[in-house]
Amino acid sequence: MAEKHPTVQAYIDAAPLTVQPVLEHIRTVIHAAVPGAGERISYDMPTITLDGTALVHFAAWKHHIGLYPLPAADEALTAELRPYNTGKGTARFPLDRPVPYELIGRLAHLLAAQRGRGRD
């Protein structure tokens, strides 16, 4: 099945104008947190890859940005994620509140570290 958006940039460009800067910033933050990461579309969502394998997906929905999957987390991070966690390895960041970009960067870094990669 062909993806609706052939590239991450095409996905971002197709998003509502108000959401495009949010998606671009998330993309930038994740790439900064995981140097050398790649990207592609997978499941019709922007997907950041590590060593050619999907690391984290993000997607724009009507009222939130979804981030999938979540890394295994300690108690402090679990508490920080509680307002955004849907219980299925997904974080939902409401678009009517400030997006916690720094948290998203830490999550991406932790996912990479749990895979044996990432900067210290």
N, C-alpha and C positions, 0 to 999 in steps of 0.2 A: 504494500500500500504506500503510495507516495505521500510525503509529508505536505501539509498545507503551506508551510513556510520553509523554503529550501535552506535558509541560513538564519543564524541568530539575528543578524541585522535586519533581515526581512521580517522576522517576528516582531522585533522592536518597532520597526517602521509601520507595521500594521496595527499596533496598539493605539488606543486613544492618545491624543496629543498630551493630555495631562499625565499619563502614565509612562510615556516614553522616557522622560528623564529619570524616573525611578528605576526602570529596567536597566537603563544605561549605567546608572550608579551602582546597582547591584552587580552587574557584569564586571565593572571596573574593580569594585571591592573584592569580589571573589578572585579575580585574576591577580590582584595585589597580594592576597592571602595565600595563593597557591601559584607561586612563580613557575612558569613553564607549562601551565595548564593549557589544554586546547579547548575547543568548543565545537558543538554541532547541534543539530536539532534531533531530538529523540522523543518519541511519543508526542510530537508536535509542540515540544517545549524547548526553550534554550537549555542546553545541557553543557556543563563544564566537565571536561574529561581530564583524566590523569593517566598517563601512560596508555592512551588510547581507549580507556574504559570510562564509562560514566561515573562521575564523582557526585555531582549534585545537579538537580534540575530546579528551575524557577519558572514561574508562570504568572501571568496577569489574569485575574478573574474580575468580575464586576465590582466587588467591594474589597478585594484583598490581593496580595501577592502571596503565592504559595511557594514554599521551599521544601524540597524532598531529596533524599531522606535526611533525617536528623542523626547526628552521631550519638554513640553511647556517651552519656554525660554523667558527671559527678553531681552531688547533691546541690551545690551552688548553681551550676549551670541549669540543672533541671528546674530549680526554683525560678531562675531568670526566664526560662522558656515557658513556664506555666501559662502566662497570659496568651501565648501564641500557639501552644501545642494542641493539636486536635486528637492526640492519642494514637495516631496511626503512622508515626514517623514523619509527620508533616507539621510544618509551622505555617500559620496564616498571619500575615502582617496586614492589618486593616489599612486601607488607603485613606481613611479619614483621621489617621493619627500619624505622627512622625515615624518613619521607617527606621528601625534600629540597625543602620548599616554596619556599625562596628560589631554588633552581635552576629550579623550575617557573615562578616569576615572571619570572626572567631570560629563559627560553625564550620565554614569551608576549610579553614586551617586544621581544625580538629578532625574532620573527615579525612583529610590528606594524611595527617599524622597517624590516625588509626589504620591507615592503609600502608604505613611505613614510610611515608614521605612528608615533606613539609619543612618549613624553616623553623628554627628555634629562636 
